[in-house]
Structure formats: structure tokens, C-alpha cells
Amino acid sequence: MYMGKQISSQDEDLILESLKRVIENSSHVKTNLLRIKEVAKWLKDYDFPQQNYDFYPDLNKEDLVQFAFFLNSINFQFREFQEPWRKFEVECQGRVYGGFFGLAYSLRKALENGISILDSDCLANLTGEEALKFLKGRNMVIPMFEERVRILNEIGFALSEKYEGKFFNFLKISDRAFDKGNGLVERLVEEFPAFNDVRIYKPTGTMVRFYKKAQLLMACLHCNPNSGFKLEDIDQLTVFADYKLPQALRDLGILEYSKDLADRIDNRVLILEGSDEEVEIRAHTIYASDILCNEVNKCRKDMITPNKIDEYLWLEGKKSKRPRHFTMTIYY
């Protein structure tokens, strides 16, 4: 039974609505609803952390928005898919940053070294040789390098053509993520294909919307006090279905995998993009997190939004000792 938010056909929440057929027909992943209630009790008095999305406080608002847009457009896949399982890392000011934060600081260093990565025309014509100057970490070239260069070319060209080169101008469309086709997330995935994170769930033939990077971008801007941007409907965002969240939910006993899927993940066997297994993992991640958020709010005086659950699960996933699923994709 689907037990998330009660969604009408007029509701803006396209993502949760699109999950229903996956949840009802899953054969590889299950959500343990009783376990969610137990975990919610732990979180009744939990001090949910505020994730720090302020990677470059010296930028003005328009440049900060531009930086966040370019960062999130290429925010995916930081590990190699074979031994020694290296992760992209960047050294900055005596510290080592990996993954998403490594990418953020690599872009920051590019600006400090005079590379015009905030100029849309520059990105539209960016070559692989130029991109290597900031997408080569201390230990490796970032995985899926060619895909990232292609995306930067694509979004640079689109910004120049439609928004006078500024993502800030895109944000003037609305202050809502979802608004009957005119919300920022909806427009973003339509106009910039690198954000159009959807799958077809083969057993039912239905389209499933995840919109991980698009939603995370909006949350990054909303939670950054220097961006000057606020979403009116921040509560309508779901969690951002990636690698770390299902890892945490599995550790918590909320997500349960079939033996075959568990064995494949634990042995680092590639889970193909768009496979039933991958779609079910991500769908149940959002579905279970939505219910968890609702259950936590039944126990708390201060209401939390799904992005707070996301931050909690992401930090828990970082502590996990077991492998996470491996999928080669540009969407997370």
C-alpha cells in the first residue's frame, strides 16, 4: 500500500506521484514501515544539522547563483568502478576534499586561478584541455570527464541563448519549485537535459521522476544565506536520491533488498542505469524518506522539511561500512 503524502491529481508533487506504481510492483526492494516508526522516535529530539552550501562567500549574488548552477550540473559520479575504487579528491588550503565538495573546491580554485568558468560563452566553447586544468584532482582525472565537458558546453550555450548568460535570470521565473508546469524544477529539467533525471519503470511502463540534481540545486540556493534566493515551497522538495541515502536507509533497516540484489551491491557489481533494481532503490529511497519525515513531524514541535531528512541520511551514509550501489549515470 502507498502510504506517503496524500496526493491529488492537481497536486504539485509530481515526484511522489510518479513513484506509486514502482512501490506497488517492486520485486527487488521493500520499505519496512514499522522500522520507519521506530527510527522516527529516535529523531524526535534530534538536532538536525544545517548543511553548509556556502562554498564561495566572496562572490556576489549573481555569480554565486551561477557557480551553484554549474557545480550541480556536473555533480555526479566521483568514484572509479574498479579497484582500487579511487575517489576524486582536491587539495585546497591544506585540506583534502572529496566528491561533491572536492568538485566545489576544484571550481573555486579555477576561479582563483583566473579561469572564466562563470562566463557562459567560455563554458559553451570549453575544450577538454581547458577543462583538465580544474577537473584533474590530486589523485586522478574526475570520472566521466568527457560527459562533464559536454554538459558544461551544453548549459553554457543554453544560458547564452535564452538568459543573457545568467542563471540568475532563470530564477526570476518563479519562487516555487513546482507550480503546474511553471515551477523552477519543472522548467529546469525541461530546458537543461543534464537535469532531466527520469526513468521508465519497465514492469509497468510508467515514467518515474527523480530530479535529484535539480532539487539539490534549489536546496543549495535556498539554504545559502548569501544567494538572496528562497523557495516558497521548500517543503515540496523530496530527498535527493543518490548513493548515500539508500546506503543509510539500508543500515537503519528501513530499506530491505532481495538476496540477489544485496549480494550484487555488497560485491560491487554494477547496477545498470534504468534497470528495475536501480529504479526501485531510488524510488523506495524517496518514498521511505517521505514517510520518515511525516512520522518525525508527528513527534516534534518544530516541523522539519525533507531536505533535513536528506542531510541526516547523507551524513549517516558517510559513516556506513558496507558498499553502496554502483551505477554509471550523469544524474547522481
C-alpha positions in Angstrom: 0.0 0.0 0.0 1.2 3.5 -0.8 1.4 5.4 2.5 3.2 8.7 1.6 1.6 12.1 1.3 -2.0 12.1 0.1 -1.6 13.4 -3.5 -4.4 14.6 -5.7 -4.1 14.9 -9.5 -3.9 18.6 -9.0 -1.0 18.5 -6.5 2.3 19.9 -7.5 4.2 16.9 -6.2 5.0 15.2 -9.5 7.8 13.2 -8.0 6.0 11.3 -5.3 3.0 10.7 -7.6 5.3 9.1 -10.2 6.7 6.6 -7.6 3.4 4.9 -6.8 3.5 2.2 -9.5 7.1 1.4 -8.6 6.3 1.0 -4.9 3.3 -1.2 -5.6 5.1 -3.5 -8.0 8.6 -3.8 -6.6 10.3 -7.2 -6.5 13.9 -6.2 -5.5 13.4 -3.6 -2.8 10.9 -3.2 0.1 10.3 -0.4 2.6 9.9 -1.6 6.2 7.1 0.7 7.5 7.4 -0.5 11.1 11.1 0.3 11.2 10.4 3.8 10.0 8.2 4.4 13.1 11.0 3.1 15.3 13.6 5.4 13.7 11.2 8.4 13.9 11.2 8.0 17.7 15.0 8.4 17.8 14.7 11.6 15.7 12.1 13.2 17.9 14.7 15.4 19.7 17.4 15.1 17.1 19.2 18.4 16.3 19.2 18.3 12.5 22.3 19.8 11.1 22.3 22.7 8.6 24.3 21.7 5.6 26.9 24.3 4.5 26.3 25.2 0.9 28.3 28.4 1.0 31.4 27.3 -1.0 32.4 30.8 -2.1 31.3 33.6 0.2 33.2 36.3 -1.7 31.0 36.0 -4.8 28.2 38.5 -5.4 24.7 37.1 -5.6 24.5 36.6 -9.4 27.9 34.9 -9.5 27.1 32.7 -6.5 23.9 31.5 -8.3 25.9 30.9 -11.5 28.5 28.9 -9.5 25.9 26.8 -7.9 24.2 26.1 -11.2 27.4 24.9 -12.9 28.5 22.9 -9.9 25.3 21.0 -9.7 25.1 20.4 -13.4 28.2 18.2 -13.2 27.6 16.8 -9.7 27.7 13.1 -10.3 29.9 10.0 -10.1 33.1 10.7 -8.2 34.4 7.1 -7.9 36.0 4.7 -10.3 34.2 1.5 -11.0 37.1 -0.9 -10.5 39.8 -1.5 -7.9 41.3 0.4 -6.2 37.9 2.2 -6.1 39.6 5.6 -6.1 37.5 8.8 -5.3 38.1 12.1 -6.9 39.9 14.4 -4.4 41.1 18.0 -4.4 43.5 19.7 -2.1 42.7 23.3 -1.1 44.2 25.4 1.6 45.9 22.4 3.2 42.8 20.3 3.3 41.6 17.4 1.1 38.1 17.5 -0.2 36.4 14.5 -2.0 33.3 14.0 -4.0 30.8 16.9 -4.2 32.9 19.1 -2.0 36.0 18.2 -4.0 34.3 19.3 -7.2 33.1 22.5 -5.5 36.6 23.4 -4.4 38.1 22.5 -7.8 35.7 25.1 -9.4 36.7 27.5 -6.7 40.4 27.1 -7.5 39.6 27.5 -11.2 38.2 31.0 -10.5 41.1 31.9 -8.2 43.5 30.9 -11.0 41.7 33.2 -13.5 39.7 30.6 -15.4 36.4 32.2 -16.5 34.1 29.3 -15.6 31.3 31.7 -14.7 31.2 33.0 -18.2 28.5 31.1 -20.2 30.3 31.8 -23.5 33.5 30.4 -22.1 31.7 27.3 -21.0 29.9 26.9 -24.3 33.3 26.7 -26.0 35.2 24.9 -23.3 37.7 22.3 -24.6 38.8 19.1 -22.9 42.3 20.6 -22.5 41.0 23.6 -20.7 38.7 21.6 -18.5 41.6 19.4 -17.4 43.0 22.5 -15.6 40.3 22.3 -13.0 38.8 18.7 -13.3 42.0 16.9 -12.6 42.3 16.2 -8.9 45.3 15.4 -6.8 44.9 11.7 -7.5 43.0 11.3 -10.7 41.1 13.0 -13.5 37.4 13.1 -12.5 35.4 10.1 -13.7 33.2 10.6 -16.8 35.3 13.6 -17.7 34.1 13.8 -21.3 30.4 13.8 -20.1 31.1 16.7 -17.8 32.7 18.8 -20.6 29.8 18.1 -22.8 27.3 19.2 -20.1 29.2 22.4 -19.4 29.2 23.2 -23.2 25.5 22.4 -23.3 24.4 24.6 -20.4 26.8 27.4 -21.3 25.3 27.6 -24.8 21.7 27.4 -23.4 22.3 30.2 -20.9 23.8 32.4 -23.6 20.9 31.8 -25.9 18.0 32.2 -23.5 19.1 34.1 -20.4 21.7 36.5 -21.4 24.3 34.2 -19.9 23.0 34.3 -16.4 21.2 31.6 -14.4 20.1 34.4 -12.1 17.8 35.5 -14.9 16.3 31.9 -15.0 15.4 32.2 -11.3 13.3 35.3 -12.0 10.7 32.9 -13.5 9.3 31.9 -10.1 9.9 31.4 -6.4 8.4 27.9 -6.4 9.9 24.6 -7.2 6.7 23.1 -8.5 3.8 25.1 -10.0 1.7 23.2 -12.5 4.5 23.1 -15.1 5.9 26.6 -14.4 7.9 25.8 -11.3 11.7 26.2 -11.3 12.4 22.4 -11.1 9.9 21.7 -13.9 11.4 24.4 -16.1 15.0 23.4 -15.3 14.6 19.8 -16.3 12.8 20.8 -19.5 15.3 23.4 -20.6 18.5 21.7 -19.4 18.7 18.0 -20.3 21.5 17.3 -17.8 19.0 17.8 -15.0 16.1 15.7 -16.6 16.5 12.8 -14.2 13.7 10.4 -15.2 13.4 6.6 -15.8 10.9 4.3 -17.4 10.0 1.5 -14.9 9.7 -1.5 -17.3 7.3 -3.7 -15.3 4.6 -1.0 -15.6 5.9 1.2 -18.4 5.4 4.3 -16.3 7.8 7.3 -16.2 9.4 7.9 -12.8 10.7 11.3 -11.9 13.7 11.7 -9.5 15.1 15.2 -10.4 17.9 14.7 -7.9 20.3 17.4 -9.2 17.5 19.9 -10.0 16.1 19.7 -6.5 19.5 19.8 -4.8 20.4 22.9 -6.8 17.3 24.6 -5.5 18.0 23.5 -1.9 21.6 24.7 -2.2 20.4 28.2 -3.2 17.6 28.3 -0.7 19.9 27.3 2.2 22.7 29.7 1.3 22.1 33.0 3.1 24.2 34.8 0.5 22.3 33.8 -2.5 19.3 36.0 -1.9 17.0 33.2 -3.0 14.2 31.5 -1.1 11.8 28.8 -2.3 8.2 29.4 -1.2 7.5 25.6 -1.3 10.8 24.2 0.1 8.6 21.5 1.8 7.6 20.2 -1.6 11.1 19.0 -2.4 11.8 15.3 -1.8 15.1 13.9 -0.6 17.8 13.8 -3.3 18.0 10.1 -4.3 21.7 9.3 -4.7 24.1 6.6 -3.4 24.5 7.6 0.2 20.8 7.8 1.2 19.8 4.2 0.3 23.1 3.1 2.0 21.9 4.8 5.2 18.3 3.6 4.9 19.6 0.0 4.5 21.8 0.3 7.5 18.8 1.6 9.5 16.7 -1.4 8.5 14.3 0.7 6.5 15.2 -0.5 3.1 15.3 -4.3 2.5 16.9 -5.8 -0.6 16.3 -9.1 -2.2 19.2 -11.6 -1.6 20.3 -11.3 -5.2 20.4 -7.5 -5.1 22.1 -7.4 -1.7 24.8 -9.8 -2.9 25.4 -7.8 -6.0 25.7 -4.5 -4.2 27.9 -6.0 -1.4 30.2 -7.4 -4.1 30.3 -4.1 -6.0 28.6 -5.4 -9.1 27.4 -2.6 -11.4 23.7 -1.9 -11.1 22.7 -0.7 -14.6 21.2 2.7 -15.1 17.5 2.3 -15.7 17.3 -1.3 -14.6 14.4 -2.3 -12.4 16.8 -2.7 -9.4 18.1 0.9 -9.8 14.7 2.4 -10.2 13.4 0.6 -7.2 16.3 1.6 -5.0 15.8 5.2 -5.8 12.0 5.2 -5.7 12.0 3.5 -2.3 14.6 5.9 -1.0 12.3 8.9 -1.7 9.2 7.0 -0.6 10.6 5.8 2.7 12.2 9.2 3.4 8.9 11.0 2.8 7.1 8.7 5.3 10.0 9.1 7.8 9.7 12.9 7.5 5.9 12.7 8.2 6.4 10.4 11.2 9.1 12.6 12.7 6.9 15.6 12.4 4.2 13.9 14.3 6.6 13.8 17.3 8.2 17.2 17.1 7.2 20.8 17.9 9.2 22.3 15.1 8.3 20.9 11.7 11.2 19.7 9.5 11.3 19.5 5.7 12.5 16.6 3.6 15.8 18.3 2.9 16.6 18.0 6.7 15.9 14.2 6.4 18.2 14.2 3.4 21.0 15.8 5.4 20.7 13.4 8.2 20.7 10.3 5.9 23.6 11.7 3.8 25.7 12.1 6.9 24.7 8.6 8.2 25.6 7.1 4.8 29.1 8.6 5.0 29.6 6.5 8.2 28.4 3.3 6.6 30.9 0.4 6.5 29.1 -1.6 3.7 29.3 -0.8 0.0 26.8 1.4 -1.7 25.3 0.6 -5.1 27.3 1.5 -8.2 25.5 2.9 -11.2 27.2 4.8 -14.0 25.0 7.9 -14.6 25.1 11.6 -15.0 22.2 12.2 -12.7 23.7 11.4 -9.3 
